[in-house]
Amino acid sequence: MPDDITQRVIDLIAKSKNISPDTITPASTFEELTIDSLDIVNLSFEVEETFGITIADDSLNSLRTVGDVVSRVHQLQSAQKVST
């Protein structure tokens, strides 16, 4: 069973692409999900708003899978906790 962050990211992607969340896993690539560069930008805004984080624009190119997004959310949330 996915953790809360993973499930929330999957739900965001499912909603934005109008597909069933059951078909998305952390290993799903953006290519498999037909997520293009514009979708990635829009997804980053949704993720930032949902999790209260800021994803650097220059790091968006390194996101290739659902798991990459989840890892980045974990990383940025951990960094926020350390800095507060």
CORVENDA-V319175 format. One record per residue. N is the residue number from 0. SS is DSSP state (helix for helix, strand for strand, loop for the rest). PSI is psi in degrees with one decimal (* if undefined). NEAR is the number of other C-alpha atoms within 12 Angstrom. Layout:
[[N;SS;PSI;NEAR] [N;SS;PSI;NEAR]]
This chain:
[[0;loop;131.1;9] [1;loop;151.5;19] [2;loop;174.9;15] [3;helix;-44.2;14] [4;helix;-44.7;26] [5;helix;-46.9;30] [6;helix;-39.5;22] [7;helix;-39.5;28] [8;helix;-44.9;38] [9;helix;-44.0;38] [10;helix;-40.2;29] [11;helix;-44.5;32] [12;helix;-44.3;39] [13;helix;-43.4;26] [14;helix;-44.7;18] [15;helix;-32.1;25] [16;helix;-0.6;23] [17;loop;49.6;17] [18;loop;164.0;17] [19;loop;132.4;16] [20;helix;-23.7;24] [21;helix;-18.8;17] [22;helix;-0.4;19] [23;loop;132.7;30] [24;loop;167.1;29] [25;loop;-26.7;31] [26;loop;-9.0;22] [27;loop;130.4;27] [28;strand;157.0;23] [29;loop;-34.1;31] [30;loop;-45.6;16] [31;loop;-34.0;17] [32;loop;7.0;27] [33;loop;44.8;21] [34;loop;116.3;26] [35;loop;-175.8;20] [36;helix;-37.1;18] [37;helix;-41.0;15] [38;helix;-38.3;24] [39;helix;-42.9;34] [40;helix;-47.8;23] [41;helix;-41.0;21] [42;helix;-40.0;32] [43;helix;-38.8;36] [44;helix;-44.0;24] [45;helix;-43.7;26] [46;helix;-43.6;34] [47;helix;-45.4;25] [48;helix;-43.6;17] [49;helix;-41.9;18] [50;helix;-1.8;27] [51;loop;39.8;17] [52;loop;171.6;22] [53;loop;123.3;23] [54;loop;122.1;32] [55;loop;134.7;17] [56;helix;-37.5;17] [57;helix;-11.5;11] [58;helix;-7.6;17] [59;helix;-32.1;26] [60;helix;-21.6;19] [61;helix;-7.2;19] [62;loop;117.0;32] [63;loop;-22.1;26] [64;strand;167.8;30] [65;helix;-41.3;39] [66;helix;-34.3;28] [67;helix;-42.3;28] [68;helix;-45.6;40] [69;helix;-45.4;35] [70;helix;-41.9;23] [71;helix;-40.2;30] [72;helix;-47.9;32] [73;helix;-46.2;24] [74;helix;-46.7;19] [75;helix;-35.4;23] [76;helix;-38.8;23] [77;helix;-41.5;15] [78;helix;-37.0;15] [79;helix;-42.4;15] [80;helix;-37.4;12] [81;helix;-38.1;9] [82;helix;-10.5;8] [83;loop;*;7]]
